[in-house]
Amino acid sequence: MGHVIRTEEQQAAVDGLRRFLAAEAEPMFNKEYREKFVPREQMGAIVRKLTEFGLISGAVPESHGGMGLDWLTLIMLFEEVAATSIDLSVPVLINSFGAQMLQRLAPEPLQKRYLPGLLNGELFCSAGISEPDVGSNVLEIKTTARRDGDHYIINGEKTWISNGSYSDFLICTCRTGDDPRRGLTHFLLDRKEHPYEVRNIPKIAWNSQSTAQIFLTDVRVPASNMLGREGEALKNTLVMFERSRVFVAAQGLGIGRRALEEAVTYAKDRRQHGKVIAGHQLIAAMLAEMATNVDAARLLTYRAASMIEAGIPAEMEAAMAKYFACEAAVTVARQAVQIHGGNGVTREFLVEKLARDAIVVPIPEGTTQIQQLIIGRALTGVNAF
Ligand SMILES: Cc1cc2nc3c(=O)[nH]c(=O)nc-3n(C[C@H](O)[C@H](O)[C@H](O)COP(=O)(O)OP(=O)(O)OC[C@H]3O[C@@H](n4cnc5c(N)ncnc54)[C@H](O)[C@@H]3O)c2cc1C
C-alpha cells in the first residue's frame, strides 16, 4: 500500500504476475483448497505456470538454464505469491533453493539430471536439515551417512520437511564425521532410487502444502550423489541461509501486507456508531501502525535482497529482515482480526487464516530468537549461542 519504487520492467513483471495470481491462485488457495491439502498434480500444475514468470527459474543464471533475474526483482515477485497464498509460496521457495544448491554444489551429471526439471516446475525437492532433536542446534545433526565402498548408507529421521510428500528428491544433511562443524555432508536422495518414507504433519496452518517427517532406513546412495565436498555441508548451508532468510522475510511481508489490505477494505465498509469504522480514530491509528510495520518489513527485506545482488555480505541484514518481517506479520494479522471484530474469527473472512499463517512464519529458517542472536553477534563480535 505504501509506495514502492520499481523499474518499468519490474512493474510490468509484478503486474503480469498479479493478474495471473488473482485469476488462478486466489480462487484455488483461498477458496477451493483453503482448508484442504493440494494434491501433487494440482500443485505441480500451478508451480509450472509460475516458472514462466521467473519464479524458481529466476533464481538460477541463464548459463545454467535459468532466467537469471536480479535478487530484488525475484523478491518483489515472491512477495506477490506470499501475499496471495503462503501455501503456494512454500514449494516456490524450497524448489528455488534446491535449484540454487544444485547449480552451486552438484556435480555436472546431477545438475543435468535434476536442474532442468526443477526450473520448469516438473520436479519438486526437499531440504532435510531438522530432526526430532535438532532444530536451532544444526551442529548436532544425528542422521548418519556411513561409507560402504562407492556408496553411503544413510540412517536417521528428518522432521518439518517442507515439500516432503511432493518431493522427487531430498537434499539431506548427514553426519559423515565426528567434528560438529566439519562432519556434515549433503547428499541427493532420489525418492524412487533411494526410497525414503514420508508422513505429512498436520499443523495450525500451512496445511494446503506438505510439511513432513522423513524416515531414512539403510538408504544406499552412490558417493557420486554428494553435493559439495565431504564435510562442507555446514559452510554451504550457512551461505544458503543468508539468502533463504530473505525469502522467508518476504513470506512474512506478504502475509502482513495481505492482512493490511483486508483490514483497510473492511474498515471502509463496516459501519458502527453512525459511520464507517475507518472514521474512528483508534481504528485509523491501528491501520497506521500496521501500514508502517508492513512498509518497514518491506524496506528491510528489499535492502537485504539488494545487498545479496550486489555481492555484499548480508548475514545481519538478512537476519534483521527475517526477524522483523515475520514478527510484524503476527502483529499485523492479529490487528486485522481485531478490526474485523467477530467476523475476523470466522472462516468467512481471510484474516482468520492469515492470523494462523502468520504464527508459523517466525519459526522456520532460524527462529526469531536465533535471528536476534545473529544480530547480537554481528554487533558485538561476541557469540551468545
Ligand atoms: C512450517 C515449517 C516448515 C519447515 N521446513 C523445514 C524444511 O524444509 N527443512 C528443515 O530442515 N527444517 C524445516 N523446518 C524446521 C525449522 O527450521 C525448525 O523448526 C526451527 O529451526 C526451530 O527448531 P525447533 O522447532 O526444533 O525449535 P527449538 O530449536 O527446539 O527451539 C524451541 C524454542 O527455543 C528457542 N531457542 C532455541 N535455542 C535458543 C538459544 N540458544 N537461545 C534462545 N532461544 C533459543 C527457539 O527460538 C524456540 O523459541 C520447518 C519448520 C516449520 C514450522
The ligand as an SDF file (V2000), in Angstrom:
LIG
                    3D

 53 58  0  0  0  0  0  0  0  0999 V2000
    6.2880  -24.9320    8.6600 C   0  0  0  0  0  0  0  0  0  0  0  0
    7.7080  -25.3190    8.8730 C   0  0  0  0  0  0  0  0  0  0  0  0
    8.4910  -25.6700    7.7800 C   0  0  0  0  0  0  0  0  0  0  0  0
    9.8140  -26.0940    7.9670 C   0  0  0  0  0  0  0  0  0  0  0  0
   10.5520  -26.5150    6.8760 N   0  0  0  0  0  0  0  0  0  0  0  0
   11.7710  -27.0810    7.0820 C   0  0  0  0  0  0  0  0  0  0  0  0
   12.4860  -27.6860    5.9890 C   0  0  0  0  0  0  0  0  0  0  0  0
   12.0380  -27.6700    4.8290 O   0  0  0  0  0  0  0  0  0  0  0  0
   13.6650  -28.2910    6.2590 N   0  0  0  0  0  0  0  0  0  0  0  0
   14.1900  -28.3290    7.5220 C   0  0  0  0  0  0  0  0  0  0  0  0
   15.2660  -28.9000    7.6830 O   0  0  0  0  0  0  0  0  0  0  0  0
   13.5450  -27.7610    8.5730 N   0  0  0  0  0  0  0  0  0  0  0  0
   12.3470  -27.1530    8.3880 C   0  0  0  0  0  0  0  0  0  0  0  0
   11.6580  -26.5880    9.4420 N   0  0  0  0  0  0  0  0  0  0  0  0
   12.2290  -26.6820   10.7890 C   0  0  0  0  0  0  0  0  0  0  0  0
   12.6880  -25.3590   11.3390 C   0  0  0  0  0  0  0  0  0  0  0  0
   13.8680  -24.9390   10.7160 O   0  0  0  0  0  0  0  0  0  0  0  0
   12.8200  -25.5310   12.8570 C   0  0  0  0  0  0  0  0  0  0  0  0
   11.5160  -25.7210   13.3770 O   0  0  0  0  0  0  0  0  0  0  0  0
   13.4780  -24.3350   13.5010 C   0  0  0  0  0  0  0  0  0  0  0  0
   14.8350  -24.2560   13.1480 O   0  0  0  0  0  0  0  0  0  0  0  0
   13.3670  -24.3700   15.0280 C   0  0  0  0  0  0  0  0  0  0  0  0
   13.7470  -25.6110   15.5100 O   0  0  0  0  0  0  0  0  0  0  0  0
   12.7860  -26.3730   16.5550 P   0  0  0  0  0  0  0  0  0  0  0  0
   11.4360  -26.3800   16.0030 O   0  0  0  0  0  0  0  0  0  0  0  0
   13.4210  -27.6830   16.8630 O   0  0  0  0  0  0  0  0  0  0  0  0
   12.7990  -25.4670   17.8340 O   0  0  0  0  0  0  0  0  0  0  0  0
   13.9370  -25.4440   19.0030 P   0  0  0  0  0  0  0  0  0  0  0  0
   15.2800  -25.2840   18.3830 O   0  0  0  0  0  0  0  0  0  0  0  0
   13.7100  -26.5950   19.9020 O   0  0  0  0  0  0  0  0  0  0  0  0
   13.5530  -24.0940   19.7330 O   0  0  0  0  0  0  0  0  0  0  0  0
   12.4870  -24.0190   20.6820 C   0  0  0  0  0  0  0  0  0  0  0  0
   12.4620  -22.5920   21.2260 C   0  0  0  0  0  0  0  0  0  0  0  0
   13.7110  -22.2980   21.8660 O   0  0  0  0  0  0  0  0  0  0  0  0
   14.3210  -21.1520   21.2870 C   0  0  0  0  0  0  0  0  0  0  0  0
   15.7670  -21.3480   21.3050 N   0  0  0  0  0  0  0  0  0  0  0  0
   16.4920  -22.3690   20.7980 C   0  0  0  0  0  0  0  0  0  0  0  0
   17.8120  -22.1630   21.0130 N   0  0  0  0  0  0  0  0  0  0  0  0
   17.9240  -20.9740   21.6570 C   0  0  0  0  0  0  0  0  0  0  0  0
   19.0050  -20.1940   22.1440 C   0  0  0  0  0  0  0  0  0  0  0  0
   20.2650  -20.6010   22.0140 N   0  0  0  0  0  0  0  0  0  0  0  0
   18.7240  -19.0240   22.7620 N   0  0  0  0  0  0  0  0  0  0  0  0
   17.4630  -18.5840   22.8870 C   0  0  0  0  0  0  0  0  0  0  0  0
   16.3960  -19.2710   22.4450 N   0  0  0  0  0  0  0  0  0  0  0  0
   16.6200  -20.4510   21.8340 C   0  0  0  0  0  0  0  0  0  0  0  0
   13.7530  -21.0660   19.8780 C   0  0  0  0  0  0  0  0  0  0  0  0
   13.8200  -19.7570   19.3730 O   0  0  0  0  0  0  0  0  0  0  0  0
   12.3170  -21.5330   20.1200 C   0  0  0  0  0  0  0  0  0  0  0  0
   11.5700  -20.4520   20.6100 O   0  0  0  0  0  0  0  0  0  0  0  0
   10.3560  -26.1270    9.2700 C   0  0  0  0  0  0  0  0  0  0  0  0
    9.5740  -25.7400   10.3660 C   0  0  0  0  0  0  0  0  0  0  0  0
    8.2710  -25.3460   10.1830 C   0  0  0  0  0  0  0  0  0  0  0  0
    7.4430  -24.9650   11.3800 C   0  0  0  0  0  0  0  0  0  0  0  0
  1  2  1  0
  2  3  1  0
  2 52  2  0
  3  4  2  0
  4  5  1  0
  4 50  1  0
  5  6  2  0
  6  7  1  0
  6 13  1  0
  7  8  2  0
  7  9  1  0
  9 10  1  0
 10 11  2  0
 10 12  1  0
 12 13  2  0
 13 14  1  0
 14 15  1  0
 14 50  1  0
 15 16  1  0
 16 17  1  0
 16 18  1  0
 18 19  1  0
 18 20  1  0
 20 21  1  0
 20 22  1  0
 22 23  1  0
 23 24  1  0
 24 25  2  0
 24 26  1  0
 24 27  1  0
 27 28  1  0
 28 29  2  0
 28 30  1  0
 28 31  1  0
 31 32  1  0
 32 33  1  0
 33 34  1  0
 33 48  1  0
 34 35  1  0
 35 36  1  0
 35 46  1  0
 36 37  1  0
 36 45  1  0
 37 38  2  0
 38 39  1  0
 39 40  1  0
 39 45  2  0
 40 41  1  0
 40 42  2  0
 42 43  1  0
 43 44  2  0
 44 45  1  0
 46 47  1  0
 46 48  1  0
 48 49  1  0
 50 51  2  0
 51 52  1  0
 52 53  1  0
M  END
$$$$
